[in-house]
Amino acid sequence: MFIEIGDFLNLRLKQMGIQHLFGVPGDFNLSYLEQVEADAQLEFVGNCNELNAAYAADGYARMNGFAALTTTYGVGDLSAINGIAGAYAENVPVVHISGIPPLHVVQKGTLVHHTLIDGNYDNIMNCMKEFTVAQTRLTPANAAFEIDRVLRQCFLERRPVHLQLPSDITHVKIEVTEQALDLSYPAVEPELLNSAVQRLCEVLALAKKPALLIDNEASVFGVTSLLHDLSRKCSIPFASMLTAKNIMDEASAHYVGTYVGAASQPHVRHTIEQSDCLIGVGVRFSDVGTGVFTHQIATENYVELKPYGLTIFGQDYPGIEIGQLLVELNKKIAARKVAKPVLEKPQAPVLDVAEQQPLSQDILWNAISHFLQEDDVIIGEVGTSNSALCGLTLPATAKYIAQPLWGSIGYTLPALLGSLLAAPERRQILFIGDGSFQLTVQELSTILRHDLKPIIFLLNNGGYTIERLIMGENAAYNDIQNWRYAEIPAIFNSNNQYRGCVVETAGQLKQVLDNLTQPDGLTFIELKLPAMDAPLSLKKFASVIARFDYGDRGYEILKQRSRAVTYKKAISF
């Protein structure tokens, strides 16, 4: 059949389950946006800037499976690139569509705006190659093949891809197949798969202390239920990495806790580090996930299971797809029951504090642990919010969204927009610090524009607490301008309902939470907290990070200098 190039691209996006396209209009993508406007099954969501659009697409993909955004060439692309890089680091599949100058302009090297005025039309593509797993510049000759190739790669690798769509070819018709986009995994050669499964069965049968260590790729590639089946069938205890919060049922009898290297609970560290057959599923030993490289994993006892590869005690099995492997392993492995001490996982007790007591991190997170419900979507900004939420036991069916590896502050507010559009029927709750909020505050306008109804907790502690803990407790560079945060929705709001309030005491927090279930409009709660108050886990992590970043000698020198500056400021008054 014959179809316009832009319409064919939209058809393929819809076949990936994408119903919203984030972005910012510009003169080189307007012809494509006309085709989006005409498509009843695809809605364009205009963002306040391209970086926010990339963050929103990231949040949408984490809930929906895949996402797409569009920008205009050069200025729009480079504004979005930080968000696209974050999606790459965190295995989030986002399709980036760049509207570029007309094809004849590109081919001739004509000097036009939004370029470096040097005739080079490869520089933006070269930038995007560093943060995407497939790229293409569409032409009428290659569009039918290239669109499918690039989108399939997005599916296979679960990372961003980049398509350049010249403004003058979007309405050109091309001949395409009527077959749907191929969203299947390549079949593993049966003999290779059987040998890998047989070897795994052998090593697990001999193991006296097997264990599973699970990272976020298990969720990204949809194998968490298969891992639960394996754990139950063979009584294998499992731990999650800090970067994989709540992707497995933390109420399971086989769940032992979160592994963070030397910062782990003793029983978790013993289970993982003393295992004679530790199966790591998609594990990446980053500084964040290992307590700054304090993990002690015996490589001779380690089985590494990746999306498309397997290594058993140093022996490689390339080309093994994780889903097919686990399906066959669960079929063929012998069940076994192992007596295991039951670990008590009590709910956090409700703190008995006076209503007039000033709000603190301890009071806040104790109350929040009882406030969260099944099926909530919980979003935690890097810093005190993510650190505290990672220490809570979340409801089993709750979805937790954070960006622990890329850690770009301000990510979560636009990501909330994306997750809300992907799952508007679920209660969605954002915890964000004042410093992060100021980076992307504009996207609150888009949330209100679409009449979305999240609950937003703004932690106002007067600046960058996580940075103060690392260095510069009283330094001016960690200060920010204080805003009247609870009034900000009124600035962006026209007719939408919203609720805003300020919480300063334990009693006020209790009253707010008691009256808050499923809001009928956006709810914005400003929490007044002390500047240096933080979860204990974050305080420990910050100290270790400071020494890692600056070295022991540099850390002590900088600390002394910081104290001297603080003293000088104090006596000057």
Phi, psi and omega in degrees: 000159177256138183208148178294146186302313179298320178293324178294319177299317179296322177301315180294322177299317180295326177292340174274359180091012182273127179241352180229142178238117181271158175155189179227130180289148176207164191298337181270353176243007183293324179296322177290320180295332174298322179289325176294316179302325183280352183266115184291344183256006182224123184249130174276130178248106181283126180260168182281338172199169187288327177298315178299323178298318179294318176298318180296319177298321177301310180297322178297315181296326180293335177263324190262339184110312180217161179210166179217148172220156177231141177224172174261156191303143172074271185298319180287318181299312184288335174291330182272349195294329178297317178293325178291321177298320177298320177296323177297312183298328187256013178058055178245121185277105182237133177263116179258117181251115181256120172282117185248167180304163181309149185301321180294329176294315180296315183293328181268348183071031181295143184274107180232166181295165183067012174238178178276007179056044177229006179078003182268117178248018177255345188295319179294317177300320179296322175298313184292335179299332182287341188233015178222158183262351175204146182218155175200153168248114186285143172223165175301331182284327187250353191302317184300319181280315188291323178300314180294319181299312185290317180292325177295323178294324175300317177296314186291321186258349179054049177216166185295154173227162187227123176240129174261123184244103180301141188294336185265004181243359185300327183260008175284133180272140178230159177270129181227162176285153177273359177289147178288162177300134181284107179245051178239154179276147177296136181292140177275137179304123190306317183295319178295317180297316180297320181293322179293317180295317179299318180294319178297318178300321181294312184290327178288326178294327181276341185288136176265335182224061179290156178203156176247134174240117195242129178247182192294336179299336176298322176283316182303320182261012168067039182243014183296322180294324177294324177291321174300317180299316179296316180299315181293315185297323186249009180053047181263122176291151179222150174233153176255149170288158177300334181275011182226044185299124171065019175281342173245158182290109183283355174269357180298144178296340183262358179278127182256341178139195182260131178264123179224046180061223183293345179274001179287159169298145185307317183291329177290314181297319179295316181301318184279311188281340179260005179293139176266000173205084182265119179260109177268122184255104179065024187285134172239118185275073179273170178298319180296319185278349187238015184063042182061058171061040177259012180287148179231086183252123179284110185297332181289346179248015190254130173251121182256116181248113181248171181304324181226038179192157181216135174230123181246108179051042177093350179267124185270140173235084184289150175082014178269118179276132192299320182293313180296322179298312184290326176299311181291323179297317179295330178289320194258341184285143180283136178291148175210147179245129180236129177298132185221129178297136180279124179270126178286132179234070184290153173293148178297130179294150177286123181291136178266096182233153179293143182299330182277355183294132180302145181297140177224169178299317180300313180297316182301306188284334172297316179293319181295325181300332178267348183273329185290145186234165173303143176072002174298149166255117187246126184239124184242120177288148178303140183118218184297324183296305182296320180299316181290316182295326178294340178270355179266151169273113184271156175305145189302321184266006177288145176257128180250129180239128175207174179231066189291333185273308179287319171061042180275114185293142185094353182301320197287329181294310174295325177298325175300317176305313180297314182293326178296317180290330179284328183217068184292343182280347183263147175289127184237132189231125179249136171242117186219142178278161182296321179296315179295319182301322183292339180287326188228025185305331184303331186287350170299327177299318181291324177298317178291322180302324181265013176054043178271157194231058178280168168253121182245121173259115179261113180273103182264099177241024169073032177135206187265086183297319181298323178287323177300323180292328178282311182196144173081053183307318182245018183283144181297331183292344177263004177269153172225162176292129179281132179251163169272080193299318184295344179268351186296321178305328180295329180293318182274347191269143174246289182242355185288147174285142173205162178231131178228141178204164178243133181242125181235345183231165178298320180295319178295321178297314180301316181297318180296313183292324180297331184259012186240111176239264175253103187293150176267005176196178178299135177243125184236116185240115177270124181253118180273118185229152177295148187299321185257011178279130182202158174302146182302322181299323180288323178298317179295316182297319182298320180295318180293318179299319181300315179292324179293318183289319189251352186079156183302314183292314179298322180298314182293320179297313182293324178297315179298319179295320179296318179295321180296319179295318179298317180294319180297320178294321183294315184283343179290343178269000000 
